[in-house]
Amino acid sequence: MSQDPQHHWEDVYAHRDPAEVSWYQADPAPSLALITSAVNGDLAAPIIDVGGGASILSSRLAAAGHTDVTVLDVSRTALAASRAQDPTGTVQQVHHDLLTWKPQRRYRLWHDRAVFHFLTGPADRDAYRAVLDQALAPGGTVVLATFALDGPTHCSGLEVARYDAAGLAAELGDRYTLTAHGRHDHHTPWNTVQHFTWITATRT
Ligand SMILES: C[S@@+](CC[C@H](N)C(=O)[O-])C[C@H]1O[C@@H](n2cnc3c(N)ncnc32)[C@H](O)[C@@H]1O
């Protein structure tokens, strides 16, 4: 990403209603199903949604009884919108650039929908992997969703990298074992379709 991410994303959320961005999901059912399955019903499992933005996902997890949910984002505006949706008031928030974040604890579940694909340079992807390795507990699961090979080439004015499941697994490296993968057709608020690839992988 050429521009400072904080500046870029604050600008995006300052000028757009969170329900009118291309990645908006009224019901994050695919992520909820993958997360619920990965933590095997353990409501105390520490879960982090990185680049969660204004997504309803963290609030839905808390409302479903998950007691240790964190959302990290570089945009304060997005985090404020996320907090306003949380009926439990229990979702923890981290305002930081993910690539320079120093996690203070470990999580059982790392969820990333539509963040990793903005990392078009190898140095940024290395930085992401280093943070993931610090944050995810051994035996923990990463749920990663990006644009598919036939997905959009750009999002929010930024170029993206596109992946199939093998490509995403390769990005995670040898420390991670691919456990499931698939495709998802995301319908934008203006009803165009964006093809996503998702994977789940466990950390050894
Ligand atoms: C396309 S949106 C996806 C939001 C959310 N995951 C969802 O599915 O609705 C990308 C999000 O990643 C955040 N983001 C981008 N780069 C980031 C970085 N380096 N550190 C933290 N958050 C970042 C943006 O602020 C934005 O909320």
The ligand as an SDF file (V2000), in Angstrom:
LIG
                    3D

 27 29  0  0  0  0  0  0  0  0999 V2000
  -12.2660   -3.9750    3.0270 C   0  0  0  0  0  0  0  0  0  0  0  0
  -12.3720   -3.5340    4.6920 S   0  0  0  0  0  0  0  0  0  0  0  0
  -12.9580   -5.0370    5.4550 C   0  0  0  0  0  0  0  0  0  0  0  0
  -13.5850   -4.7910    6.7940 C   0  0  0  0  0  0  0  0  0  0  0  0
  -14.1110   -6.0470    7.5100 C   0  0  0  0  0  0  0  0  0  0  0  0
  -13.0840   -7.0540    7.6710 N   0  0  0  0  0  0  0  0  0  0  0  0
  -15.3000   -6.6180    6.7990 C   0  0  0  0  0  0  0  0  0  0  0  0
  -15.2190   -7.7280    6.2840 O   0  0  0  0  0  0  0  0  0  0  0  0
  -16.3400   -5.9200    6.7580 O   0  0  0  0  0  0  0  0  0  0  0  0
  -10.6620   -3.4880    5.1870 C   0  0  0  0  0  0  0  0  0  0  0  0
  -10.4910   -3.0680    6.6370 C   0  0  0  0  0  0  0  0  0  0  0  0
   -9.1350   -3.2550    7.0080 O   0  0  0  0  0  0  0  0  0  0  0  0
   -8.6890   -2.1310    7.7310 C   0  0  0  0  0  0  0  0  0  0  0  0
   -7.2360   -2.0440    7.4950 N   0  0  0  0  0  0  0  0  0  0  0  0
   -6.6020   -1.9110    6.3110 C   0  0  0  0  0  0  0  0  0  0  0  0
   -5.2720   -1.8910    6.4660 N   0  0  0  0  0  0  0  0  0  0  0  0
   -5.0600   -2.0340    7.8070 C   0  0  0  0  0  0  0  0  0  0  0  0
   -3.8930   -2.0950    8.6060 C   0  0  0  0  0  0  0  0  0  0  0  0
   -2.6770   -2.0050    8.0560 N   0  0  0  0  0  0  0  0  0  0  0  0
   -4.0330   -2.2450    9.9380 N   0  0  0  0  0  0  0  0  0  0  0  0
   -5.2670   -2.3460   10.5000 C   0  0  0  0  0  0  0  0  0  0  0  0
   -6.4160   -2.2930    9.7880 N   0  0  0  0  0  0  0  0  0  0  0  0
   -6.3080   -2.1440    8.4640 C   0  0  0  0  0  0  0  0  0  0  0  0
   -9.4670   -0.9670    7.1750 C   0  0  0  0  0  0  0  0  0  0  0  0
   -9.5710    0.1250    8.0450 O   0  0  0  0  0  0  0  0  0  0  0  0
  -10.8250   -1.6270    6.9030 C   0  0  0  0  0  0  0  0  0  0  0  0
  -11.6690   -1.5250    8.0340 O   0  0  0  0  0  0  0  0  0  0  0  0
  1  2  1  0
  2  3  1  0
  2 10  1  0
  3  4  1  0
  4  5  1  0
  5  6  1  0
  5  7  1  0
  7  8  2  0
  7  9  1  0
 10 11  1  0
 11 12  1  0
 11 26  1  0
 12 13  1  0
 13 14  1  0
 13 24  1  0
 14 15  1  0
 14 23  1  0
 15 16  2  0
 16 17  1  0
 17 18  1  0
 17 23  2  0
 18 19  1  0
 18 20  2  0
 20 21  1  0
 21 22  2  0
 22 23  1  0
 24 25  1  0
 24 26  1  0
 26 27  1  0
M  CHG  2   2   1   9  -1
M  END
$$$$
